[in-house]
């Protein structure tokens, strides 16, 4: 429906779609600033105080995202304390790992690098939330920037815009990372995408153009044959991590999908291959920790020490920039789920 016909039916677009600032008021989330975004049946929350990452994500009331046992929370004393960081990982649709480390905590030349890095708990500046007509579309946009800097150390800036268009089922994350320092800086980046119940359930499938898959460790070894399907929850089961070798589209995009045939719903995830050449899968069927993590990254799941030892730690030159675009598209109905299967298979057949 075009703008004029739509505005004949609603006096204020916030009846249908909006971006609203909000602040949580209790528990570990008390004081956490966020934006609530409604795009018709699609709803999500952008965490302004936590790297503009997306927390809750739902469609027609069905939850797609994961929330860990510690629950929703703002910044706290667990953020950067080695393994204690596990107490501040809440999940959400995705959180940003980096910019100096991803995965396990480590110490290099006397410097400590916390689990999944510091950027995921960095509050945003230059914040903006807006709903605006552009070229006949009603665009819902949140944006801001996060800085990771240290006296005599790095000065990296992540500028992020999160956009969706009324009537669409796609949310786009547009990131630009700039080194504003005067020396080359290591840049490690992983988008930790987390799918939870009820989209994730027994029989939920991961569709990925995987040419080969390798277990990260002994816990995952022997489970490679079921990387693409979720099992029922199992008490005390360890996490499995798999390293994928993916095929990509002709224009250098990665595409994976999570589909639940019983619900008739899915989520299609697209990402830029150029700066995210690694892809890992985190599968946990442990009771109470039931989650599927999808992880496009510019570095290996083995972490900073792995790349330091190999001498191939990715670096960003002074005032250089890198851009990543991720898309999250809700799939609904048998036709869209089947089209997703066909798209993935076509990438493998190329």
PyMOL commands that set and color helices and strands:
alter all, ss='L'
color gray80, all
select helices_A, chain A and resi 3-9+13-15+27-29+82-88+119-121+224-226+304-310+334-349
alter helices_A, ss='H'
color red, helices_A
select strands_A, chain A and resi 17-23+33-39+42-47+53-59+62-63+66-67+91-92+94-99+106-108+111-113+125-134+137-149+155-165+170-179+185-186+188-195+205-208+210-215+240-246+253-260+265-272+278-284+291-297+315-316+321-332
alter strands_A, ss='S'
color yellow, strands_A
deselect
rebuild
show_as cartoon
